[in-house]
């Protein structure tokens, strides 16, 4: 039994006229009659009562009509669903993001994407940059928003923002009333940093800018999360070199731009696997690239 036979049957059941039904399905009347006979033979009984003046459904034909119509509708929905999946209109996209992306980038890009693709399921996942790289490579993530350069040949990177170093100071710190702070003025401070295991590039860059200023930072405490790091600064344990957008995480600290630093603290980028790029991901990339011009490295 084929779907086209079901279509022929349903059309004839609705029209109850071989000539009109044949015109609707686009075949000759004898061919339609033959297909209906084949269907009846396969099912083992008559679906129609045929007389010289009329065509009507048998009891079995009426029952089969309801089932056949439902099958055709289900098949049409399945075809439509697959076509929309091929066009990127439905499906699931998994977005990795670092903490600092939650203030602007993540809500902006999700809002813009949902306006155009409202039926796509969006699954945000908070991960450190290094964990995002692993998840992209093994297919767990569709795309990531990271804060570090990506040197992986299987991945593409689209940089949208670089952020300078700022210093986070306890509220009563002597440097808190300054407009800016030179990196060299921090040489005698106690530093709180993120763990190198969760942010190798960021950690190494922070060490490097201090070394270039002529001192090795005295690290007294580390933290896995920026929220935790800033809480430790608030408690007075030390100061922290942070990227600019992190200052939005707490409002009770003194934040100052750091002068005398040649490198960026953070480079916010979208990262995804080069191949294959699904229609779903292509739609997200198009949305993202319209929102954010690419920043030169």
N, C-alpha and C positions, 0 to 999 in steps of 0.2 A: 504494500500500500504506500502510495506517494502523496505528498502534500498537495500536488496539483490535482490528484483525483479527489481529494477531500474538497478542494476549492470548487471543482466541477459539480460535485454532489451538492454542496451548500448553495451554490448559485441556482441550480435547478430546483432545489427544495424551496427556495425563496420565490422563484418566478413561476414554477409549475408549468413551464412552457419550454420545450426543447429549443425552438428557434430563438427566442429571446435570450435564453441562458447561453446558447452557443455564441451569440453576438457579444454578450457581456464578457465572456472569458476569451474571446478571440480565436475560436476554432470553428470548424465546419460542424453542422448539425450531426452528420453521420459519425464523425469522430467523437463527439460528445456522447452519443448513444452507445458507442462501443466502449468508451471508458467507464460509463455507468454500469454496463453489463459486466465488465471485468471486475469492478468493485463488488457488485452483488455476488459474483461467483466466488470471489475471495472471502467474502463474509458468510456465504452459505445461505443466502435467502434474498427475497425481493425487498427493495427499498421503496419502490414506486409501484402504484397501480396505474397501468397505462390503458387507456381506451382511445377510440378514434377521436373523441371529442375533448378529452381531458387527461391531465396527469395529476395524481395525488400521492401523498405519502402513505405508506403502510404504517402500522403501529411501530414496527421495528425501525422504519425510516424516520419517524418522528423522534424516537429516542436517539437514534444515531445523529440526527441533525443537531441536537443540542450539544452532544459531545464533540462532533466534528467542528462546529462553530467555535467552541471553546478552545479546541486544539489549534485552530487557525489563528485565533486571537492571541493565544500564548506564543505561537511561532512568530507572529508579527511583532509582539513585544520583545521577544528574544533578539530578533534581527535588528530592531530599532536600538535596543540596549547595546548590542555589539558595535553597531555603527557609531553610536555616541561615544563608546569607549575608544574606538579607533580615532575619533576626532578630538579626544581629550576632554569631552564634556562630562564624563562620569568616571568614577574610580576613586582611588585613595592616594594621597600624596603625603609623605612623611617628612617633616621639616625639622632638622636639628637646629638648635640655636644656643648661643652663649648668653649669659645673664644680661650683659649690657645691650643686647639686641631687643630686649623686652620693652625698653622705654619708647622706641620710635619705629625701628625697622620692622620688627616682627608684626606688630599690629597694623602698620601701614600696608605692608605687602599682602597680608592675609585679607584685609578689608578690600583692597583693590582686586585681588584674585577672586574672592567670593562674589563680587558684583558681576563678573563675567562668567564664572563657572560655579553657580550656586549649588549644583548637585554633587560636586566633588567633595569627598570626605577629606578633611585636613587633620592630620595627626601631628601636633607639635611635640617635640621631645627635647628637654633641656639636657645638653651634654657639653662637656668641655671640648675645646677645639680638637685636641688629639683624639678623643673618643669619637668625635664626628667623622674624622678621616677614616678610622677603622670601620665605622658603620656604613659609610659611603662605599668603601671598597667591597664589603661583604653583602651589600644590597639591602641592609636594614633601613637605611635612610634614602630618600629620593634626592634631597638637596640639604645643604647645611649652611648656616650663617656662622662663620668663624671669625676669630680675631688674630689669626697668625698667617704668615705666608705659607703657601702650599707648594711643595716641590715634589709632588707625586705624579709621575707620567700618565697615570690612568685617570687623573682628575683634571677638571677645568676650574679655573678660578676667575671671579669677576669682582674686582675691588671697587668699593663704593665710597670708602671713607678712611682716612688715616687720622689718628688722634694723637696729639702731643702729650707729653708727660705733665701731670700735675702732681702736687704733693698734698696729701691729706694730713692735717695736723689736729691734735687735740684742741678743744675750744680755747683754752687759756695759754696756748703755746706762744712764746715771745715773737715768733715770726707770723703769728696770726693776723696782725694788723698791717702787714705789708701787702702791696698790690701784686708783687711778683717775688719769687725766691730764686736765687742762683743755685745751681746744683752744688757748687762748692761750699755753700753755706750749710749743707746737710752732712758734712763730713764727720761731725761729732755726734750725730743723732743715732738713736737706736731704731733699727728698721724692722718693720713687719712686712712680710712678703707672702705671696702665694707659693704653694709648694711647687717645686720644679717638676715633679711627676705629673701634675695636672696642667702645667703651662710652661713647658721648657723654653720656648722662644721668648715669651714675655719675661720670664725670670732671667734668662741669659742676657737679654737686652738691658734690663735694669742694672744688672751687675756691670755690664760693659760701660754704660754711660757714667756710672760712678767711678770706675777705674780710669776712664778718660779724663775725669775731673780731678784725678790724683788721689783717690782714696778707695779703700775697700769697705763696703757697707757693713756695719755691725748688726747682723741679723739676730734678733732676740726671740722671734716667734714667726711661725708660718701658719698658713690657713689654706684650706681647700677651696673656699668660696670667698668672693669679694665682699659679700655681706658680713661674713665672719671677720675678715681682715679689718673692715672699717669699724666694726664693733670693738675690736681690740685697740684700735687707735683711739676710739672714744673713751676707753677705760684708762688711757694715759700710758699704755705700755710702750708706745713708740710712735713713729711716723711711718707713712707709706707712700711710695711712688706709685701712682695709678694712672690709668688712661682717662682722658677728660670726661667721657660720658659716665664713668663710675661715680662721679660726684653726686649724681642724682639719687643714688641709693640711700644716702643718709643726709639729713639737713642740719645735724647738730655739730658738724665739724667745720674747720676752716680749710678751704681749698684754694690753692694758689698755683698759677702757671709757673712752670720751672724753666728758667733761662739757662743758656749754656749747654743745651743738649742738642746734638746733631741728628738724632734718630727719632722716629715716631715710636710711641708706646704701643700702638695698636693699629692694625690695618683690617678694618671690617670688610669681609668678603663673602660672597655667595660661592659655594663650591658644590660641584656635582660630577658624577662619573661621565667620562667622555662618550662612552658607547655602551649600550644603545640609548639614545634619547627618545623616550616614549612621547606620544602626542600629549599625554598628561603633563609631563615635565616641560615640553616645549611651550605649552600654554602658560605655565608658571614663569618660565624664563622670559617670555615675551612681556608678561605683566611686570616683572621685576625690572627689566631693562628700560621700560617706558617710565618707571618711577624714578630710577637712579641712573644718571650718566656714569659710565665707567671712569674710575680715577686712574690716571697713569701711575705706574710703579716708579 
